[in-house]
Amino acid sequence: MKLKFILISVLTIGLLVSCKSKKRIAKDSQKKVVVVQKVHKPASKNTTSNSAIKNSTLNYIEKYKNTAMESMRKYKIPASITLAQGILESSSGNSELTRKSNNHFGIKCHKGWKGKRVYHDDDKKDDCFRVYKDPADSFKDHSLFLTGRDRYAKLFKLKKGDYVKWAKGLSEAGYATDRRYPAKLIALIEKYGLHTYDTQVLGKSFKRKNKTNSTNHIVVKGDTLYSISRKYGLTVDELKQMNNLTNNEISIGQKLIFNN
């Protein structure tokens, strides 16, 4: 009996010790700290990209507006046209061609060019473009390019500061092959108020009798660049260039500008 009692006592003590140990483990496990990571919602791609594009263009205008106005004083080319062409041709100074060659106006080598050259795919593969040491040289050459060719001569007989007729005249004279080139220049001028630099040079406001048929489109839910481009008879690339967009993302409430 004594032996039986001793065995029962040992087993009872063992069970008690085991239960306490399990309870301690359970309590310890409950004390573990759970780290919860905060999930940050990514910033809207549309807002970021559109803001970056706008800031890049505004910086470009601020950087070269005085050069454009000086060109207008000396060569009679509207500052608004010079700036709009620079923005469009160089993607506000960010295009590969501009970064490689300081060529802000997409001027090709043409016959007689003796300076440095760079080759870039454009109307055809490996088109030859002029290289400049400094952006200021590109702006000056742009002015000399227009003033030194007979096909642009009639533009200098237009009313001073008439950027609309200048934009159309450049296209008619063959500056660019893009049929929407005038509309793109005019859209940029009116979107960023570039014509105000013309008035600064002229010393008075220029009032145009026949205003362009300008259209604004406010992006609504369901709009895409493709659907909007179809509505206005444009290609997606034309729509993007006209509004200085670098990708296909648009946001509700965004204003797009068109000129017919």
VENKARA-V902532 format. One record per backbone hydrogen bond with DSSP energy under -1.0 kcal/mol. NH is the residue of the N-H (numbers start at 0). CO is the residue of the C=O. E is the energy in kcal/mol with one decimal. If there is no record, write none. Layout:
NH_CO_E + NH_CO_E
This chain:
4_0_-2.7 + 5_1_-2.4 + 6_2_-2.3 + 7_3_-2.2 + 8_4_-2.1 + 9_5_-2.2 + 10_6_-2.4 + 11_7_-2.2 + 12_8_-2.4 + 13_9_-2.3 + 14_10_-2.2 + 15_11_-2.1 + 16_12_-2.4 + 17_13_-2.2 + 18_14_-2.4 + 19_15_-2.2 + 20_16_-2.1 + 21_17_-2.2 + 22_18_-2.5 + 23_19_-2.4 + 24_20_-2.2 + 25_21_-2.6 + 26_22_-2.7 + 27_23_-2.8 + 28_24_-2.5 + 29_25_-1.6 + 30_26_-1.1 + 31_28_-1.1 + 47_43_-2.3 + 48_44_-2.9 + 49_45_-2.6 + 50_46_-2.2 + 51_47_-2.4 + 52_48_-2.4 + 53_49_-2.4 + 54_50_-2.7 + 55_51_-2.3 + 56_52_-2.1 + 57_53_-2.7 + 58_54_-2.5 + 59_55_-1.8 + 60_56_-2.5 + 61_57_-2.4 + 62_58_-2.1 + 63_59_-2.0 + 64_60_-1.7 + 67_63_-2.3 + 68_64_-2.3 + 69_65_-2.3 + 70_66_-2.0 + 71_67_-1.8 + 72_68_-2.0 + 73_69_-2.0 + 74_70_-3.4 + 75_71_-1.6 + 81_77_-2.1 + 82_78_-2.6 + 83_79_-2.4 + 84_80_-2.7 + 85_81_-2.2 + 86_82_-2.8 + 87_83_-2.5 + 88_84_-3.1 + 89_85_-2.0 + 91_86_-1.6 + 93_90_-1.2 + 94_89_-2.5 + 98_94_-2.5 + 99_95_-2.0 + 100_96_-2.2 + 101_97_-2.6 + 108_127_-2.2 + 112_109_-1.4 + 117_128_-2.0 + 119_126_-2.6 + 121_123_-2.4 + 126_119_-1.5 + 128_117_-3.0 + 129_106_-2.0 + 130_115_-1.8 + 131_100_-3.0 + 136_133_-1.2 + 137_133_-1.1 + 138_134_-2.0 + 139_135_-2.2 + 140_136_-2.4 + 141_137_-1.9 + 142_138_-1.7 + 143_139_-2.4 + 144_140_-2.6 + 145_141_-1.7 + 146_142_-2.6 + 147_143_-1.8 + 151_148_-1.7 + 152_149_-1.7 + 154_151_-1.4 + 155_152_-1.2 + 156_153_-1.3 + 157_154_-1.3 + 161_158_-2.1 + 162_160_-2.0 + 165_161_-1.8 + 166_162_-2.5 + 167_163_-2.2 + 168_164_-2.5 + 169_165_-2.4 + 170_166_-1.4 + 171_167_-2.4 + 172_168_-2.0 + 173_170_-1.4 + 174_169_-2.7 + 180_177_-1.7 + 183_179_-2.3 + 184_180_-2.2 + 185_181_-2.6 + 186_182_-2.3 + 187_183_-2.0 + 188_184_-2.4 + 189_185_-2.4 + 190_186_-2.2 + 191_187_-2.2 + 193_188_-2.0 + 195_192_-1.6 + 196_193_-1.6 + 198_194_-1.7 + 199_195_-1.5 + 200_196_-1.5 + 201_197_-2.6 + 202_198_-1.9 + 213_211_-1.9 + 214_257_-3.2 + 216_255_-3.0 + 218_253_-2.9 + 222_219_-2.2 + 227_223_-2.5 + 228_224_-2.5 + 229_225_-2.1 + 230_226_-1.6 + 231_227_-1.6 + 233_228_-3.1 + 238_234_-2.3 + 239_235_-2.4 + 240_236_-2.5 + 241_237_-2.5 + 242_238_-1.3 + 244_239_-3.1 + 252_218_-3.0 + 253_250_-2.1 + 255_216_-2.9 + 257_214_-3.0 + 259_212_-1.9
